[in-house]
């Protein structure tokens, strides 16, 4: 096997990467354009990661790209996939006929680990069970410390059939009633951006609505950091053969009441960043109306799958056909890394049971008392 390690997203790497993208269907989070933009706006500026992107060619000229990076955090060196919290699925991409069964995976790992500087922990997040219809060997090889579900739908050729299959008559009637009531307030329009300028406008509106939602729900506000804003705005400029940035909005007259920023490939639509105005319009379920219009568009475009990505939001239960498990895996490589692994294992166990949140609240309460 021939190995190359790239520490920049240069033209040579782009050519190899996009050749694979033309050959196979990949998810957008492993595309060159997505990760290049992520690194420029977030990875290099917020997380200060050092790219370690592996291009490995087998003797029969099959290829695999592993977009890894080293992150330094609290004195630890962590080897992980690039993409972090902005990428629902993370991992590698391969050429069409690359097959892990033809190579010794243990030796493959040694080749990678021996080719880069010493690190303390391998921490692989958001791992898919399969990539290119093959089992993902990274998925089960290392210790799993966190699991979550991802959901998708198989799209019919006919919207009415799909709708009746996924929404019962009571739900459909409720939606019809809400549509009738909301139209009393003005003309309802669903629009899809067809220019970069329009995409930027929708993305900025989405960010504004998300900020308000985060504040109202006291959730972590990703957009408090300008770098995250710049990343999503930067999506509008992506010109790729393999992925399309899709921006839509739902308006009453000239007022935006819901919008969405997502990604589509030839076969799949990825539902990523929905937002809605909950100050007045929440009772009309504008997010649901926008979702319905997006699914209709996907069916008209001949898209086969609708990926709701990760998260256990209740609305997904009414739409999904497929459910699969995403894993976070970890493995220590130094004595110092041993403590990092044990800490994160405990943290994830407590987080899953919500106990960690209670401990955090108690700590903050005590800390505030001490300040007084």
N, C-alpha and C positions, 0 to 999 in steps of 0.2 A: 504493500500500500504506500502511496505517496501522500505526504501530509504538508499542508501549508497553513500558517497561522497569520491572520490579518488583525492588525490593531487599529485599522481605519476602514471606513467604507469607501474604498477607492474604486476606480474604474474597472480594474482587473477583477475584483471581487463581484462588482455589480454584473459584469458580463456573465460570469459563471453562475451566479445566483439566478439571474433572470432567464438563462437558458433552461434551468431546472423548472422555473415557474411556468415556462411555455410548455414543458413536457408533461407535468403532472398538475393535478388540482391541489392547491395548498390552502390552508386557512390564512386569512389576511394578516394575522398577528406574526406570522413567520415570513412575510414578504419582505423583500429588500427595502421597499419604500417606507413601509410602516416602521421597521426597526431603525432605519437610517434617520428618519424624522424623530423617533423616540430618543435615540442617542443624542442627536443635535440639541434637542430642546429640554430633555429631562435627564437622561442617563449621565451626560457629561456635566450638567450644571447643578442638579440637585443631589444625585447619588454619587457623582464623581467616579463612575465606573471606568475600568480599564478593559476595553474590548479584547477578547481572545476568541476570534471567530475561526473555527477550523474548517478547512476544505480538504476532504480526504477522498482520494481516487483509488479505487481498487484496481487489481491487475487487468480486469476486463472493462476498465474505463467507466464503471458506475461511480456515482458521486454522492457524498453526503456533506451537508453543511451544518455545523453545530454553532449557533450564535451565542456563545458563552461570554461571560465577562467576570472580572474580579471586582468585588465591592469591598471597601474597607469600612467597617462599622465597629465602633467601640473597641478598637484595637485588634479586631479579628479580620482575617482575609477570607472572604466568602466567594466561592466559585458558583455562579448561578446562570440561568438563562437570561438573556436580555429581554426587556419588555416590562418587567415588574407589574405594578398594579394596573397598568393601562392595557394589559394583554390578557384576555380571558383564558387563552390557551397558549402554552409555551412549549418549545421543544426544537427539534431539528427538521430539516427537509432533505429529501433524497431524490435522486433520479428514479425513473420509472421502475427499473429492474433491480435496484439495490435491495439486497436481502441480507438481513443480519444472520440468517441461518447458515450462510456461506462463510461466515467469519467467527472466530472465537471471541465472544463478547468481553470476556475477562481480559484478553490480550488487547482488544480494541480500547478498553478503558485505560489500561496501563500505558498504551501509546499516547493517549490524550494527556493523562495526568503527569507523565514523565516529560512532556513537551513544554510545560509551562512552569512558572515560578511556584515556589512552595505556597500552599494555601492551607487554611485551618479546617474549613468545612465546605462540603458540597451540599448546596441547598437548592433543590429543583422544584419550583412551584408550578401549579396549574398544568399538571401532566395529563395528557390524553392517553387512554388505554390503547388506541390504535392510531397509526399514521400510515397513509397510503395503503389501507386495508391489511397492513401487517401489524402484529403485536408490537407495541413499543417496549423494548427491553428495559429502558430506564424506569418505566412505570412500576415495575414490581421488583427490581433488583435491589433497591435501597430501602431503608426503613421509612415507612409511611407515618407521618405525624399529623396529617390533617386530610380529611376527605370532604368533598362537597359535590353537589349534583349539578349537572347541566342538562338542558332540555332542548328538544328540537321537534319540528313538525314536518311530516311528509306532505307536500303540497299536491292537491288534486289538479287536474286540468280545468275543473269547473269550480268557480267560487261558491256557488249555492250548495253544491254537494259537500264541499269542505266545511262550510259554515254550519250546516245542519249536523254534520258528523261531530263537530267540536263544541257546539253551543246548543243546549237544549231549548225547547220552544219558549220556556219561561225567560231564559236569558236573552233570547232574540227579541222577544216582545218588550222586555225592559229597555233594551238598546233602541228599539224603534220609538218607544215612548220618549226617551231622552233626546233623541234626534229631533222629534217633532217639537219638543219644548224649547230646545236650544235655538231652533230656526225662528222662533218667535222674536228673538233678539236681533235678528239681521240675517244677511246672506252668509251661508256657511261655505267655505272654500277650502279644498285640499290642494296644495301645490307642491311640486317637486322642483328643486333648483336645477336650472339648466345652464347656468353660467357660474364662473368662479366667484364673481361678485355676489350673486344671490346665495351661494353656498356659505360664504363668509358671513353674510347677514344672518342666516339661519343659525349658524354655529354660535355667533355672538349672542343671539337671542336665547339659544339653548343654555349657554353658560349663565346668563342672567337669571333665567328661571331656576336653574340648578342651585345657584347661590342662595336664592330666596328659600328654596326648599330645604337646603342644608341648615340655614339659619333657623327656620321655623321648627325643624325636627331636632335641632341641636346635634346634628350629625357632623362628622368630620368634613370640612369644606376643602375639597381638593383644589378648588379654584381660588383659594386664598393665596396661592403661589402663581405668579404670572407665567412661570414656565409651563404649567399644565394648560393654561389658556392658550399659549402660543402653540403647543402641540396640536390641540384640536383645531385651531384656526389654520394651522399648517396643512391639515388633511385636505383642505380645499384645493391645494396646489398639486396634489398627487396626480400624475399622468402615468397610468400603468396599464399594461395589457391584461394583467391577471386580476386586479381589484378595481372596483369603482366606489368612490365615496358618494353616498346617497343621503341627501338632506331634504327633509320634507317639513311642511308646516300646515297646521289647521287654523283657519282664521274665521272670526265673525266680523264681517265687514273688513275693517283694516286692523283689527286687534288680533294678535297672535294668542291663541289659547292653548295650543299644544304644538310641539315639534319633536323631531327626532333626527339624530345623526348616526348613520350606520354604514356598513360596508356590504357590497354585493360582489360575488364572483359569478362565473357562468352557471354554477349549479346551486349556490347557496347564498342566502341573505342572512347577515349577522345583525341582530337587533341589539344595539349598543347603548345609546345615550338618549333615552326618551325624557321629555320634560313637559310640564304643563303648568298653567297658571291656576294655582289653588286658592287664590284670593276670592274669586267670585264664581268660577266655572267648574269647580271640583265636582259638584253634585250632578253635572251632566256627563261626567266621565270622558273628558276630551282626549285623554291618553288612549282610552280604548277605541274611540272613533278614529283616531289617527292610526292606531295599530291595524284596524280593519282595512283602512284604505291602503296601507303599505302592503298587507298580505294580498289584497286584490291586485295591486300593481305587480307583485312578484309572480302571481299566477298568469297574468297577461304577458309577462316577459318570458315565461317558460322556465322559471327557476324551480328547481326540484325540492329544495329543503329550506326551511325557515329555522334558523338557529337562535334560540332565546339566550344562549350562553349560560354562564353560571349564575347561581342565586336561587333562593327558594321563595321568591315573591308569589303570593297566592294566585295572582291572575294566570300564571303559567299552567296551573293545574287544569285549566279549562281548554288549553290549546295543544299541549304536547302529545306526541306519539312515541317519542323515544326519550329515554332517560339514561344517562351514563355517569359514571363516577370519575371525578377529577381528583388527582392526588398531589400532595406536597410531600416530597421525599428528602431525607437528610442523611448525611454520613460524615462523621468526623475523620480527620486525617492527621491531627496532631493532638498532643495532650491538652493544649489550650482549647482546641476545637471540641474536645470531649465535653467540656463544661458548657460550651455554646449549644451543643446538641441536646444535652440534658435540660438546659434552661428552656429551649424552644419546645421540646417535647412536653414539658410540664405546662408551659404557657398555652399550647394548643389544646391540651386536655382540659385545662381550666376554662379556656375560651369556649370550648364546645359545650361545656356545662353551665356557661354564663357565670361561673363562680368568680372568674377573673374580674369581670365588670363590677361585681359587688365589692371585691377587695379594693379595686381602684377607687370606688366611691367612698369607701370607709377611709382610705388613705388620704384622699383629698379633703374629706371632712375634718379629720384630725389635724391635717396640715393647716387648714384655714383657722382652726381653733388656736393652734400654736402661734399663728401670725397675729391674732387678736390679743 
